[in-house]
């Protein structure tokens, strides 16, 4: 029987009022044949809100204090943490877990281990029974869906059924898929993360930290160029059911283009967001705040502070010879050193940037053009704020035996 699709207008009105479909109960079973969201939960009263959590690390003055258990602001280009509180505390990530699930799918697509048109089967274990306690894509039992539909169902609809189905497809079981998740987390440097499942459903051993989730978000944006636009899509319709993205900022801030919401009773309301304004992209993480409205408001405050207090700086212009390095035993005794790629830093507004050069000692020929022969370190107010490799701007061939012998003798006599 064909289901009817309701207008997205109620969703937009709900967002304008600051309310969203709860993450853990997008649709109750009785709503399976309609697109109407489940009744909104009322925002928790102010007495249930956490006290404002002040920044423990910051690169600029007066960061906001946010009522959450952990929060973080990261510069996308450098990976530098601009401000944070409880950045490394392992906490329940709820559906933010699905960023790793989607990332593994995206990388499998990128390396041709999966194809967008591959069919994924829905087992009894993966099938969502319409419970009001979990988010569902509403994949029919024993049906098949394409990988690209599964990916949208995970990112936009936060489908637990989609996450379990792809886990079984890629690793035979959700337990096997969790091993892949943990291996990838280790590769990315997520040192305070351990995954037990592909969904983020509560488990005492299933945790991540604000810093780790920002690292994961950065990897998604950088590595999943072809699929990252999905994180900005506001709705997805599958099996006759249209569901809206629960990230409220996608509807209110045109600079926001991802990434994921999460909510369980243990995790509270969580949000990982990315925003790009002009040439600067920032990533925010809010963990365990008291309402959907709060996670959106806190993210807006953090982004507003970040874009107001930081700017991009280019310490050294591209195609510039930074220094000249001495080369022993070459046909020439020096080689120009410069940047291998454009270099931009995110720094507090108005601060001056200084640079110092560190060359590798004892550089000997042969030297290949493009090989790293040192680095440039940028500082501001005496503190390191970034570094970039210096590379040889030309080849230096090794000298012949006679010339090398002479150079050895000259070196012994300090000439």
N, C-alpha and C positions, 0 to 999 in steps of 0.2 A: 504494500500500500504506500503510495507516494506521500511523504510528509510535507507539510507546508512550512515555508520559511517566513519568519516574522521579520519586520524591519529592524535594522540596526539602530534606529532612532532611540529606543528605550535604553540601549547600552550607552549611547553617547550622552543621553540625559543623566544617566546614573553616574557616569564619569564626571560630568560637569558638576554634579552635586558632591563629588568626592567619594563615591561608593563604587565598589567593583564586585564582580562575582567572586565569592571566596575560593581560594585556590584548591582547598581540599574537598570542595563540594560544588563543582561547577554545575552538575545536573543530578538531581535525584532520579531514582528509577522511574517514577511516575511521569517525569518530563522527557523520557526517551523519545517520544514521538513528536516533540515540539522543539522549537529553538528558544523558548522563553527561559531565561536564567532562573536558577533557584533563588528563593527569597534571600535578599541581602541580610547578612548578620549586622546588627547594630555595632557601631564602633565602640570599643571598650571605653568605659568611663575614664575620666582623667585620673582617678585615684588608682587605676590599674596600670597606668603608664609608668615606665621605668624613669628614674631620675635622669636628668641630662648627663651624658657621659662626655667629659672634656677630652680634648686631644692629648695623647701621651707623646706623640711625635708630630712635629710640624715644621715645614720649611718657610712658613710665612706667619705673620702675626694674626691673632684674633680669629682662629678657626671656630666654627660653630660647635657648641656642645649639643649632642644629639641623644634623645632618649631611646637608646638601643643597647644591646649587650656588646656589640662590636660594630665598628664602621671604619671605612678606609676610602681614601681618594688617591688614585694612581694616574700618573702621566702615561699615556699609551706608548708614545714613541720610545721613551727611555726605560719604562718600567719602574721609574722612581716613585716611591710613595711620598706624596706631598703632605699628607696628614693622616693620622690614624689613631684609633683607640682599641685596645684589646685585639690587635691585628692577628695575633698568632694563637688565640684561644680556640681550641677545637669545640665547635658547636654543631648542633643538628642543622643541616643545610636544607632540609625539606626538598622541594622540587628544584632548587638550584642544582641538585645532583644531576638533573637531566641535561645540564650544560655539558657534562662529561659524556653522557650517553649520546647526545647529538654530535659532539666533537668527534667521537670515534666513528660514527656513521659518515660524517663529512670527510674524514681522512681516508676511510675505506673507499669512498666514492672518488676521491682525488687520486688514489693510487690504483684505481680500477679493480679493487677487490670486491666492490659492489658496483652495480649499475642502478641508475634511477628507476629502471623498469623492472628490476628483479622483484619477484613476488614473495611476500612474507606471510607465513601462515599464522593463524590465531588459534592457539591451543586453549584447552580448558583452563590451564594455569594463567595464561595471559588475558583471557576474556574478562571484560569488566561486566559485572552483574548489575550495574546501575545503582550501586550503593551510594548513599549521600555522603559517605566519608572519604571519597577519593575522586580525583579528576579522571575523566575518560574521554577517549576519542570516539568511543562507541563502535569499535570494530566488531562485526557479528562473529559469533562462535563458529569456528571451522572455516571462516572465510579467508581470503587472501587480499593483501593490499600492497601497492608498489612501495618501494623504499622511499621514494620522494614524498609520497603521501604520509608515510610513517614519520618521516623527518618533520614535516609540517605539523603533524598531530602531536609530536613531542614538544616542539618549540612554541607553537601558538596555543594549542589546546591543553598542553601539559598532561597528555594522556598516559596514565599508568599502563593501560593495556598496550599501547603502542611501544612503550619502553620495554615491557616484558617480552613482547613478540619479537622485537629486533634483537634483544639480548639472546633469546633462544635461537634465532636465525644465525647470528654471528658466532655464538660460542656454545651452542647446544643447550645451555642452561643459564639461568640468571646468575648462579654462583660462578660459573665459568666466565661470564661476562664481567662480573665484579673483579675478577683477577686481571682482566685486560684493563679495566678502569684504574686499578691501583698501580699497575705497571706504567700506564701513561702518566698518572699523577706523579709518580717517582721521576719519570723522565723529564717532566716539566718543572720539577723542583718544588712540588706541593708537599712540603715536609710535615704538615700538621693535618693530613687528610687520610682517611681510611673509608673506603666504600664497601658496603655489604650487599647493596642491591642497585638496580638501574633506575629506581623511581624516586628515592628519598623518603620512602615510608619509614616510620620510626624504627630504630634499632639502636640499642645502647652503644654498639661498636661503630656506628655509622656517623662520621663527623667530618667537618672541614672548617677552615678558618677564613677570615676576611681576606687576608693576604693571598692565601691559596686560590680562593675563588676569583680574585682579581687577576692572578697569573693565568688561570684557565680562560677567563674572558678575553684577556690580551691574546692568548694563543688562538682562540676562535676567530677573532677579528683579523689577525695576521695570516693565519694558515688556511682559513675557509672563505677565501675571497668570493668564490662562486656561490656560496650558500649563505653567507652572512646577511644579505638582504632579507632573508626569511624572518630574521629576528625582529625586523621592523614591520612586518605584515600585521595588520590590525585584526584580521579575522580569517577563519578557514572553515569551509563547509565540507563535511564528509558524511556519507550515509544519510544525506538529507538533513543533517543537523549543523547549523551554523553557530560557531562559538567565537567570541571576541577575545583578543589578546588581553591579558589582565594587567599589563604594564600601563598604568594610567598616563605616564608621561608621553607615550607614543601618540596620544590624542591631544596633548596640551603643549608640547614642546617640539617644534619641528626639527631641532638639532639632535634629538634623542633617536637612536636607531637600534636599540636593543637593551638588555639581553633577556633576562628571565626573572620571574617572580617565584616565590615559594611560601608555603604556609602549612604548618601543622601546629597542634597545640603545644608540643614541646619546642618547636623551632620559632614560634611566633611568626610575625609577618616579615618576610625577607625580600630584598630586591637587589639585583645586580644590573647596573645601567651603564651605557656608554653614550656620550654626547660629543659631537664635533662642531666647533665654532671657529670659523676661519681656518687657520692652519693648526689648531690645537685640538686634540682628542683626549678626553678625560674618562676614566672608569671609576664608578662608585660602587661600594658594597655596603648595604645596610642589613644587619643580622639581628633578628629577634627584637622587633619593636611591636607596639601593641595593636596596630590596626593597618588596614590597607591604605587608609588616608595618611597615616603617620609615615609609612615607608615612602610614599610618594612625596610628602612634604619635606621629609628629611633629606631625600635625594635632591630635591630642588634647591634646598638650602646649601647643601654641600657643593653642588655644581655651580651655583651662583657665587659662592665664596671662591671656588677654584678659578673660575674664569675671570673674576674681578681682581685676584691677587697674584696671578701668574701670567707670564708672557713668554713667547718664543724668542730665543736669542741664537744667533749664528756666530760662534766664537771665531771661526775661520771660514773665509769664503771658499767655495769650491774652486778647483783648478789653480790653487795657490801653492807655491813652493814654500813649505813651512820652515825647512832647514836643509842643510847639506850634511850628509853623513860620510865619515871617512871609511874607506874600504881598503883592506889589506890584500895584497897579492892579486890585484886586478890590473887589467890593461889601462884603466884609469883609477885614480885613487880617491875619488868622491862620487857620490850619487845623490841626486835631488830626492827629497822626501816630502810627501804631501798626503792629503786625505784620500782614502780609497772610495769614499762616498760622501754625499752632502751630510753635514752634521748640524743638527739643531738641538738645542736644550730648552727645557722649560724651567724658568727661573722666576723668583719673586720680582714683581714689577719694580723697575727703577734701579735694580742692583747691577753693578758693573761686574763683568766676567773677565777674569785673567786666565792666561794659559801658560803652561810650562811644558817643555819637550823632554822626553826621556827616550834616548836611543839605546838599542841593544849594544852592549860592549863587545869589542873584538870582532866586528863585522868583517867577514872575509869573502872574497870572490870564490865561486861565481854567485852573483845576485840576480834573481829573476825579477823582471818588471812586475809590480803588483804584490811582491812578497812583503810581509810585515817586517819592518826593521825598527819599530819603536812605537811610541804612543804620545798623544797630547792629552794632558790632564787639565781640565777646567776647574777653577775655584771661584768662589764668591764669598766675600767676607772671611777669607781664610779657610773655608770649608770646601772639600771636593764636591763637585756637583755633576761630574760626568767625565768620560774619557772616550777617545777615539783612536783607532790604530793609524799609525803612519806607515805608508807603503812606498817602496822604491818606484821612482817615476821612469826608470830605464833599466835595461839589462846591463850588467857589468860582467864581462867575460874574464875568466881566470887568465893571468899572465903566463907567458912561456917560462920554461925552466930558468933561463939565464936571467930574465927580469925578476923572477921570484927570488933567485939567489941574491941578487943585488938588494932587493927590498928587505930580505932577512938581515943582511949585513948592516944596512942603513938603520934598521930597527934596533939592532944590538947596540949601535953607537948613538942611538937617540936622534937620528937625523930624519 
